[in-house]
Amino acid sequence: MAESGFKGSGGSDAPLVDSHAHIFLEDMPVSRGAWTQIDYAFTAEDLLAKLDEHGVRYGVISGISISGYYNDYMIRSLRKYPRLRGTAIVPPTIDLYTMEKMQADGIVGIRLQLARAETLPDLRSDDYRMLFRRVRDLDWHVHVAIEGPLLRPVLEALMEAGVKTVIDHMAHPDPADPLGCDGLAAALAAVDRGHAWVKLSGGFRLAGTEAWRSDPDGDIDSIAAVVAQALVARVGPERLLWGSDAPFVGYERRVTYERVLESFRRWVPDAETRAAISRTALDLYFA
C-alpha cells in the first residue's frame, strides 16, 4: 500500500480513507440527461490538497454520473497518484481486456449509477450477467447509487450475481420514514448476507435527490444523523465506510469538508469505532 506523496499532519483521529469523492475538469463532456451542469473544476490535486489538509491518507473516486462513461480523467489521475482508487461507470458490454487494464490503473469496481434514472436496466440480462461475472473474477465490487424505494430489486439481482456490493449515501432512505422504509430494510438484508457494505456518505442529500433545488435552505442534518446512528448500531464498523462526497455538487455553498468530518464524528462518537471503519475501507479498497 503506497504512502508516497502523503503530506498530511491531521492527527490520528482523521479517517484513513475518504471512500466517496469526485474529481472533474470544467470542460469534461456532459451526458445529455445530466441532472446538473458544473461550471468549475475540482481536480485530483484539489482533492489531494483537501485530504492533506485534514490528515486523510487515501481517497476513492466515484465515477461522476453527469459524464456517463467518460472515465478518462479519473483513470489518468489514478495512474499518477497511488493514494487514489476509483470506481468507473461502464457499459455492460465492456470487455475483459479493458477491465484488466483499468484494474492496473487503479480501478477497483464499477459504479452502477441508477439514481434519477427514468427506467432501470435489466440486471439479469446476458450483458449484465457477463459484466457481473467479470467483476467477481477481478475481485471488484459494484457501487450502487439509486433511490431507496427502488433499491431492493437491484440488490436482489446483485446478490444473485454474487458480487461484492457497496451501497452509497446510507441507502438513500425514504425521507418520510427513513428507519422504517423498504430501501433501508433491503440494504440491511444484503449486509446480513455478507456481500454488502454501506457508505456513511452524502448525509446532506438524504432529504431527496431534488431537495437541493426544491428546498435549498432546508434541513440537511437530522435524517442523516438518525440513519447513521442506526446503521452503526445495527451493522457495525466491519460493514460501514465513510465518504465525504466532495466537492458536494449542488451543495457547494452549504457544505464543506470540515462540516462532513464533524458530521462523521457526531454520527460515530467513539474513536475506536471510527478507526475500525477506516480499517474496513483500507481492506476493501487498498488491500
N, C-alpha and C positions, 0 to 999 in steps of 0.2 A: 504494500500500500504506500503510494508515494506521498511524502510530506513536502517535497520540493516546492518552493515559492510561497510557503505559508509565512506570513509576517505578523499575524495577529497577536495581540497581547491579552485579549479579552477575558482571561481568567478561567478557572476550572469549571465555573458554573455555566458557561456558554454551551449550547448544543454543539456536538461534534459535526453534525450533518444537517444542512438545510435540504430537505428531501423534496421540495417543490418550489422552483423558481423558474422564471422565463428570461430569455435574452433575445434581443432582436435589434435590427437596424431600422432606421427611419424609412428606408426605401425598399424594404423587403416586399415581395409580392403578397397581395391580399386576396383571399378567396372571394368569389362573387357573393356568397351568402354570409360573409363575416359579420359578427354581431357588433363590432365596433371598428373604428379606424384609429390608428395610433400615429401621432404626429411628432414623435420623439424617438430617440434610440435609448436602449438600455443594454449595453454591450456586456460581453463576458468580463471585460476589465472593470466595468462599473459594478457588476455583481461581486467579483472577487474583492474589490475595494471595500464593499459593504460587509462582506464576510470577515475580512481582515479587521475592519473597524470594531466588530463585535466579537471577535475571537472564535468564529465558526470556521472549522478547518475545511470542510468539504461541501460541495453543492451538487444537487441533482437537477438537471434542466428538464422541464416538461416541454414537449413539443407544443408550439404555440398554435392554438386552434385556428386563428384567423388566417394563417398562411398555409393551411392544408398540408400537402405532402412536401412542402419546401423545408427540408431539414438541413440544408446545405450550411447555413451559417452556424448552427448549433454543432454540426459534425466537425467543421473546421476548428471551432473553439475547443471541442473535446480533444482533438489531436494536439492542440497547443498547450492545454492546461490539464495535467493529470489529476488535479484536485477535483475535477468535474466528471460526472457521468450524465447520461441522458436517456430519455425515452422518446422514441420517434413516432410520428403519425405516418402510417404507411398504408398503401393499398393492399387489400387482401391477396392480390396476385403477386406480391413481391417474391423474388426468387431467393433460394438459399444462399447463393453466392454473394448477392448484395447484402443479405443479413449478416453473413460471416464477416464481410468487410466492415460493416457498421459496428459489429462487436469489437473488432480490432481497434476501432477508433474511439470506443468508449460508450457505445450504446448498450444498455442493459435491459431494455424492454421496449414494448410498444405502447403508445397511448391510444386507447380506444375512446376517441372524442365524440361522444354522442349527446352531450348537453346541447339543448336548443335545437336538436335535430327534428325535422318535420316528420320523417319516417325513420324507422330503425332497420338496420341491415339484418339479413337472415344469418345469424351467427352459427347456424348448423349447416349452412351451405357447404359445398365441396371446397370452395376457395377459402372460407374461414376455417374449416376443419384442417386444411393443409397449413394455413398460417399458424394456427394454434399448436399444431404438432411441431412445427419448426421452432416456435417459441419454447416449447418444452425441451426440444433437443438441444437448444442453445443455453438452457437454464436461465432464460429471461423470465420476465413477468409481464402481465398485462395491466396497465394502469388505466382504470376505468373512470371516466367523467360522464355522469348522467344524473338527471334529477331523480330524487329518491323514489317517487311513485313508479318510475319505470325500471328501477334497479333490479328487482327480483328476477324477471326472466333473463336479463343479461347475465346475472351471476349464476343462474342455473345452467345456462349454456357454457359458461366458463368452467364451472365445476365439473360438468360432464367432460369437457376437453382436458381436464387435469392440469390446467396451467396455474402457476402462482399468480395471484391477483392482488393488486393494490387499489383500494377504493379511496378516491380523493375527497377532500373537504367534508370529512365526517359523515360520508354517505349522503350528503345533500338532503337531510331530513325535511319532512313537511313542516314549514314554519308554524302551521296551525296546531300541530301535535307532534313536536319533534321526538319525544321519547316513546310515543305510542304508535308511530306510523309504521307502515309496512316496509318502507325502504330501510329504516334502521334495523328492523327485525331481520330483514333479508341479509344485511351486512353481518349481523351478529351470527346468523346461521352459517354463513360462509366462513367466518373466522373459526367457529366451532369445528368445522370440518378440517381445519388445519392448513388450508390452502390460501388464506387471505390475510391481509393487513389493512388497517385503516389509517389514513393520514389525519392528524390534528392540524389542519391547514384551512386557509380560506374562511376562517370564522366570521369575518366581516361580510361574507357573501351569503350567509345562511338565511337571510331574510327573503331570498329568492333571486333567481337569475336576472330578473328585470328591476330589482329594487334600487340598483344604482341609478336607474333612470327615473323610476316612478316615485321614489322616496329618498332622494339623495342625502337628506339630513336625518334619516330615521335611525332607529336603534340598531347598532351593528355589533353589540356585545352580548346581550342577555341570552339569546338562543345558543350561541356558541359555548358560553360558559356552562350552561346546563348539560348540553350534549357531551362536551369534552369530559366533564367530571363523571358523567355516567359511563362513558367509554373506558376511562381509566379504571373505574371500579369493576366494570363487567368484563373487560377484555384483558387488561393488564399490559405492562410495557413490552412484553415479548411480541405483541401483535399491533403495536402502535408506532407511528412515525410522526415526526414534526416537520412542518414546512412553512415557509414564510409567505409564499405566493408573490414574492417581489417580482416586479415593481408595482403590484397592486392595481392592475389595469382597471380603470373605471372608478377607482377609489384613491387615486394618487393624492388628492387634496385632504383626505381624511386619515389615511393610514401611512405609517412609517415603519421602518424596520425595528426601531425601538419599541413601537407600540405592539407589534406582533410578538416580540420577545417577552414583553411584560405580560401579554395575554397568556403565553405558554406557561410562565411561572405562576400565574394565578390559577390556571386550569390544573396544573400539576405542581402543587406547592412543595412536595417532597423532593429534595435534590437528588436522592438516590434513584427515585423513580424516573426522573428526567434523564439521569445518566444511563439508566437501563434502556430507555427509549433511544438514546444515541447509539448504544451498542447494537440494538436491533437494526437501525439504519446502516451502520457500518457493515454488519453481516450481510444484509440484503443487497446493498448496492456496491460495496467495495471489497468484499472478501475475494 
